[in-house]
């Protein structure tokens, strides 16, 4: 092969605004797959972590640049209102007209304009179009006529509403495809279904350790029941989550059928570690939480992803308030209970759960009765006893969750994401009649 001419490399801008995207698309291998797949491409990572030495040391490599982009926050009330209105629009022409109007106000930092001049994009990729953080770059790229695409981060982002509107999007499943058409006014040919790259390792048998050895490595007795409590973080407000840990410990002390239980408290990235830290000394409790990248927040290493897989696989029961862990536990057929109450904030939490959880992203699971929802301390205790005695309880619901939301179980979702980006680059090159790197 002839030596590559650096001037002929096609530039793919990859926005990385949150730590969990680092796990999904960088650490789990998508970036390397794409670079191997597209030797004629350079990847320019735009991220708040541009100056973080550890981030640069881990991800800088041949044909990868790391450049500055801070999370965008709306500076105009009018613009914020327009984004909220657009999320409610159903007509494609109205959506496109409103987006075109928005792009006229798009402004980016001068250094990013200069970067686009030096390295004209063949494609600009949003990895979190649900958040406002990447709106400015996508709007500016669209305004300049550059190709744009998005990899939707999670199963519930489309139904909640996407803020950055790219020309093409990749989603997890056919449910998301229908949502993108019906709720976001995308055409079917603008949507690619790729699966959940974050879950690829969950389907690797080599990742799962023997139950006894795994729990003993965590200081727990594998001969006693182990309940995984997954918190939901700051996504539900107001919500003091520590009440549930207190309640679970109370039930273990007071209910005879639950007295042998041990708990693993898995903290959501936005949960308050300080609030939960006192439980780390409790003999029944093991705390679990992810690592952290400066400026990006929580993330997981490959080893921590594997640890999570084993916790979900080997827990006897998962308790979590309507979080994505419900999908993850279903992969392993682990009985799951969803508490929809608070003993310390009863009115606020009931209303918030109904509005932001059961009224939106969790609605299909509730309507189809795919997972048990409990609304009181007594109902929680009964559900825990039932789940421990009968692991097949709600098994059909868990199967339905996996079939609908995690259809790809071949460990190749990361490769499909890479292929989606590669296809979008090819389409852009052909449309713009850009030069092709000689081989």
N, C-alpha and C positions, 0 to 999 in steps of 0.2 A: 504493500500500500504506500502511496506517495505521502510525504510529510504533509500534515494538515496545515492549511493556510488559516491562521487565526482570524483574519479579516472575513473569511467566508463562513465562520461558525454562525449558526442561527441561534439567536438569543431567546431563551425561555425564562421569563421572570416568574419566580415562585414566591408567593407571599406567605411568610410564616409568622403569625401574630400571636400564637398561643402555644404553650408548652406541650399540650397533648397532641398537637399536630406534629411536633418533633418525633414523638413516639410513632404515630400512625404512618408518616410518609418518609421520615429520614432514618430513624433507628431500625425500623422493621424492614428496610431494604428497598423501598420503592425508588428512591433517588438513584441508587446504584444500578438498579434494573434499567431505569430510563437511560442513564449515561451509557450503559453497555448497548442498549437497543438503538440509541441515536448518537453515533460517534461524530455526527456533524453538528451537534448542539452544545451550547454552553448554557449552564443553569446559573442564573443570577438570583440568589436568595435575598429577598427584601425582608428585613426583620428588625424589631427593636433590640435584638441581641447582637447587632452588628459589631459592637465593641467588647463583647464578653469573651475573654480569652479562651475559656473552656469550650464555648460554642464554636469558635473559629478553629480551635485545634481539632475538634471532633469532625467537623463537616467541610472544612476547606480541603480541596483536592484538585486534581487536574480537571479543567473545564468547569470549575465551580467558583463563583465569586460570592462574597457576602457583603451586602450594602445596607445602608441605613433606610429604614422606614418605621416611623413611630406610629403607634395605633392612632387612627384618625378618630376624632370625636367631633360631633356636629357643632359647628360654630354659628349656625343660623337656625332660628326657631322655625322659619318658613321651610327650610330644607328638611328639618326633622318632621314637620307636619306632612310634607310631601311624601316622605318615605313611609310614614305610617299609613297614609291614604293609599299609596301604591300597593301595600300589602293586602288591602281589601279589594283591589280591582280584580275583575275576572276577564274583561275584554282585552284581547291581545293588542289591538290597535291603541287603546287607551293606555295600556301599560307601556308600550313602546314610545308613545308620545310623551308621557310623563317622564320616562327615563331620559329621553332625548332632552327634555327641558332641564332635568337635573344635571346632565352632563355639561350644560353650558355654564354652570356655576362651579364646575370642578376645578380645583386648584391644588397643586402639589408643590412641595418644596423645590426651590431652584436647583438643588443638587440632583433631584430625581429627574427633572426636565433635562439637565445636562447629561445624566446617565442614559436616558432614552435617546439623546442625540448621538452619544458615543457608541451605544450598543442598541440599535433599533430593535424593538421586540418582534420576534416572529409570533410570540404568544405570551400573554400575561395571565397567570393562573392564580385565582383566589382559592385558598384552602379553607376559608371560613366565611362564606358569603352570608351566613346568618347574622353575624355581628356587623356593626358599623365600621369596625376597625380598618377594613380594606376597601371601603367604598370609594375613597378618593382616588386611589391608583386605578381601580377598574373604570371608574367614570372618566378619568383623564385619558386612559388608554383608548376607551371607546370613542371619546371625543376626537382623539388624534387619528382614528381609523385603524388602530391595531387590533388584532384578534384577541378575544378574551374567552376564558373558560373557567369553570369552577368545579372543585371537588367538594361536594357537600359533606360536612364533617360527621353528621350523626343522623340516625333514623327519624328524629323528630324535628329536624331543622326546617324542612320544607313546609310542614303544616303550620309551624310557628310563624313563618314568613322570612323570606330572604331579602336582605337589604342591598347588597351589591348584585346588579343584574348583568350577568355575562351572556355572551352569545350562545354558549353551550354549557351544559352541566353534566356531571356524573353523580349518580345517586346509588344508594345501597340496594334497592329492590324495586319490584313492580308497584308496590304500594306507594313508594315515593314518586315513581314515574307518574302515576295517576294524579297524585297531589300536585306535582309540578305542572301538569296540564290544566287541571281544574282550578287550582288556587293561585298559580303563578303565571299562567297564560303562556307556558312554553309549548312548542309543537313537539310531537312525538319524535321527529327526526333530529331534534336539538338535545335529546336526553340519552345518556348512555348509562346502563346499569352495570355496576362494577363490584358490588359487595362491600363488605366492611374489612378494610385492610388491617384495622386494629385487632381483629379477631383471628387472623390467619393462624397464629401459633396455637390457638385453642384447639385446632383440629389436627395438630401434630401429636400422634400417640407417644412419641419420644419425649414430649414435654411433661407428660403426666407421670409423677413419681408414685411409688406404692403409698397407700394411705398411711399406714403405720409409721413409716420412715419420715414422711412429710410432717405429720403432726408432732411427732417426737422432736423433730428439728426446731419446732416452734415452742417447745416446752409444754406441749399439751398431751393429755392422755388419750390416745386414739380409741380406747375401749369405752370412753364416756361420750355422750352426745356433744357435738360441737355446732354452735349456731353462729353464723356469720351475720353481723349487723352492719349493713352498709348505709352510711349517712347520706343526706342529699345536699348538704352544703347550703350556700347562700342563695340558691336559685328559688327558694320558697321563703318569702319574707312577709311578716315577721315569723320567725321559727327558731326557738331555742331547742336544739336537738338533744341536749344532754338529758332531758327528762326521760327519753326512751332508754338510755343506758341505765338510769336509775330504776326504771320500771322493770326492765329485763332482769336486773339483779334482784329486785324485790320478788319477782315471780319465781326465780330460782330458789330463793330462801323460803317462800311460803307455800308453793304448790308442790305436793309430794312427787308428782310425775315429772317435775322439772328440776329436781334438786341435784341431779348429777351433771347438769349442763355446764359447759364452758363456752365462753364467748370470744370471738375475734371481732373487734370493732374496727372496721375498715373505713377510714375517713375519706369523704369526698374531698377533692382538691380545694374546694372553697370552704370547707368546714374549719372551725376554729380549733387548731391543735391545742392551744393554751387551755381552752375550756374542757377538752377531753383528757389532758395530760394527767390529772389526778387518778384516772382509772388505770393507768399503767402499772400501779402498784397493787391493784386488786388481784387476789389469787385466782379468780375466775376469768380474768380478762387479759387478752393480748391485743395491744394496739397495732394497727397496720396503716401505713401511709406511704405516699410516693415521694420521689426525689424532686428536685427543684432546679430550674434554670433561671439565672438572674435575668430580669426584665420580662420573662415569658411565663413565669409561674410553674405550676406542677407539670411533671412529665414522668415517664416511666422508662427505665432501661429495659433491655430485652430480658434480663434476669428477673426484673420485677413483673413484667408481663407474664412470664412463666410461673412466678409465685402466685399471681392472681388467678391464673388458670387452675392451679392446684387447690387453692382455697375454695374456688367456686365448685370444683369437681368433688372435693372431699368433705365439704360442709354437709351436715345433715339437713340443715334448713337455712335459708337466707331470709332475713327480714330487712326490708328496705322501702322507704316511702316514695313509691312511684318513680324510681330512677332507672337509668339504662342498665343497671345491674340485673334488672328483671329479664332482659333479653339474654344477658350473658349467662345467668344461672340456667335459663331454659336450654342453652346449648348442652349443658351437662346433666340435664334432667334433674336438677336439684330443686326440691320443694321450696316454694317462695311464698311469703306472706307480705302483703302491703298494708301497713297501718295508715289510716287516714284520720288520725285524731291526735290531740295533745291533752295531757292532764294539767298542763300549766297555762296553756293558751287555747282553751277549747273553742271559743267562737272564732277567733282570728284564723286558726289553722284550718278548721272545717271549711270556711269560706274561701281561703286561699287555695286549698287543695281542689275544691270544686271548680274554681275559676281557671287556675293556671295549669292544673294537672289533668283532672278528669274531664275538663271541658275542652282540652286541646290534645296534647301529644299522647296521653294515656287513654284517651276516650275509646279507641277500638278494643283495647284489652279489657276495659270495664264492660262495654256493651256486649262483647262476646263471652264474658265470664271466663276468660282465660287464666285468671289469677285471683286468688281469694283476697278480698278487701275487708279489713276489720275496722270497726269504729269505736271500740272500747277496750279497756284493760281486760275485761272478762272474755270478750271475743278473741283477743290476742292469745290469751292463755289456752283457750280451747283449740284454737287453730294450731298453736305450737304442739300441743299434745297429739292432735290428729296427724300433723305432718310427720312427727317423729315415729308414730305407730304405723303409718301407712304412707310410705314414700311415693306410692303411685297416685296419691290424691292430686287432682288437677293435672295429671300427666298429659291428657289429651290437649289441655290448654297450652301447656309448655310446647308440645309438638307443633301446635298451630302457630304459636309465636315464632318459632324457628322457621317454619315453612314460609311464613309471610314476610318476616323481617330479616332473616339471615339465610337467603336461598343458596348462596355460594358457600360451600363447605369443603372446597378443594385446596385451600391454602394458597390460592393464586389471586386473591383480590388485589393485593399490592401490585402484582404484575398487570392486572387489568387496568388499574389506575395509570400505571406507566404507559400502557398501550393507548389509553384514552388521550393522554397528553401528547404522545407521539402522533396519533392520528390527527389531532387538532393542529399540530405543527405542520404536518404534511398538507393538510387542507389550506392552511395559511400560506405556505410556500407556493402552492399551486395557484391560489387566488391572486397573490401579489406578484407572481412570476419572479420570485427571488432566485438567486443563483444557487445551484446545488453543489455541495462540496465534492470535488473530484476524488475518485478512489483509484 
